[in-house]
Amino acid sequence: MFVLELTYIAPLDRVEAAHAEHLAWLDAHYASGVFLASGRKVPRDGGIILAVGEDRAKMEEITRSDPFSVAGVCEYSITEFVPTKTAPALEEYRQERPPS
């Protein structure tokens, strides 16, 4: 599982100009089953996406295709983690602890 953290690097008016395309991009990745949750950070200086996938390289490819990235209004930080404990609603994403 991955935490994709966006940090805006441009003024909000430029972010807003790419927002509709960004929402369509999010919808496509929700439909494919890759994205589980997303939203704005508080304060509004970026956002967070919770994503599932086996491959960090694929997550990097996905984030590069974000209209926010294409427009040069955000940078991404990608953190991979192993969800060994989850709420019941996320049980299907629970993983065994990897060997040390």
C-alpha positions as CSV (number, residue, x, y, z in Angstrom):
1,M,0.0,0.0,0.0
2,F,1.1,3.5,-0.7
3,V,0.6,7.0,0.7
4,L,0.9,9.5,-2.1
5,E,1.5,13.0,-0.7
6,L,1.1,16.0,-3.0
7,T,2.6,19.3,-2.1
8,Y,1.6,22.4,-4.1
9,I,4.5,24.3,-5.6
10,A,2.5,26.9,-7.4
11,P,-0.2,29.5,-6.4
12,L,-3.7,28.1,-5.8
13,D,-5.1,29.8,-8.9
14,R,-2.8,27.6,-11.0
15,V,-3.8,24.6,-8.9
16,E,-7.5,25.4,-9.5
17,A,-6.9,25.8,-13.3
18,A,-6.0,22.0,-13.4
19,H,-8.5,20.9,-10.8
20,A,-11.2,19.5,-13.1
21,E,-8.6,17.4,-15.0
22,H,-7.2,16.2,-11.7
23,L,-10.6,15.1,-10.5
24,A,-11.1,13.1,-13.7
25,W,-7.7,11.5,-13.2
26,L,-8.7,10.6,-9.6
27,D,-12.0,9.1,-10.8
28,A,-10.1,6.9,-13.4
29,H,-7.8,5.5,-10.7
30,Y,-10.7,4.9,-8.3
31,A,-12.5,3.0,-11.1
32,S,-9.4,0.8,-11.7
33,G,-9.2,0.0,-7.9
34,V,-5.9,1.6,-7.3
35,F,-7.1,4.6,-5.2
36,L,-8.9,4.0,-1.9
37,A,-9.1,7.5,-0.4
38,S,-8.0,11.0,-1.2
39,G,-8.4,14.5,0.0
40,R,-6.9,17.9,0.7
41,K,-4.4,18.5,3.4
42,V,-5.3,21.1,6.1
43,P,-4.0,23.7,5.7
44,R,-4.6,23.5,1.9
45,D,-1.1,23.1,0.7
46,G,-1.5,19.8,-1.1
47,G,-3.3,16.5,-0.7
48,I,-3.1,12.8,0.3
49,I,-4.0,9.7,-1.7
50,L,-4.2,6.2,-0.3
51,A,-3.3,3.7,-3.1
52,V,-2.9,0.0,-3.5
53,G,-0.3,-1.6,-5.8
54,E,2.6,-4.0,-5.8
55,D,5.1,-1.8,-7.5
56,R,6.6,1.6,-6.5
57,A,7.6,2.2,-10.1
58,K,3.9,2.0,-11.1
59,M,3.0,4.5,-8.4
60,E,5.7,6.8,-9.7
61,E,4.2,6.5,-13.2
62,I,0.7,7.2,-12.0
63,T,1.8,10.3,-10.1
64,R,3.7,11.6,-13.1
65,S,0.4,11.4,-15.1
66,D,-1.6,13.5,-12.6
67,P,-2.7,16.7,-14.4
68,F,-1.3,18.6,-11.4
69,S,2.1,17.1,-12.1
70,V,1.9,17.7,-15.8
71,A,0.9,21.4,-15.1
72,G,3.9,21.7,-12.7
73,V,1.7,22.7,-9.7
74,C,2.7,19.9,-7.3
75,E,5.4,17.5,-6.3
76,Y,4.8,14.0,-4.9
77,S,6.3,12.1,-2.0
78,I,5.6,8.4,-2.2
79,T,5.6,6.2,1.0
80,E,5.2,2.5,0.8
81,F,3.9,0.6,3.9
82,V,2.7,-2.8,4.9
83,P,-0.8,-2.5,6.4
84,T,-0.6,-5.3,9.0
85,K,-3.6,-4.0,11.0
86,T,-6.7,-2.4,9.5
87,A,-10.3,-1.5,10.3
88,P,-12.7,-4.2,9.3
89,A,-13.7,-2.2,6.2
90,L,-10.1,-2.4,4.9
91,E,-9.5,-6.0,5.9
92,E,-9.0,-7.2,2.3
93,Y,-5.9,-4.9,2.1
94,R,-4.3,-6.3,5.3
95,Q,-0.9,-7.9,4.6
96,E,1.4,-10.2,6.6
97,R,4.5,-8.6,8.1
98,P,7.4,-8.9,5.6
99,P,10.4,-10.9,6.7
100,S,13.1,-8.7,8.5
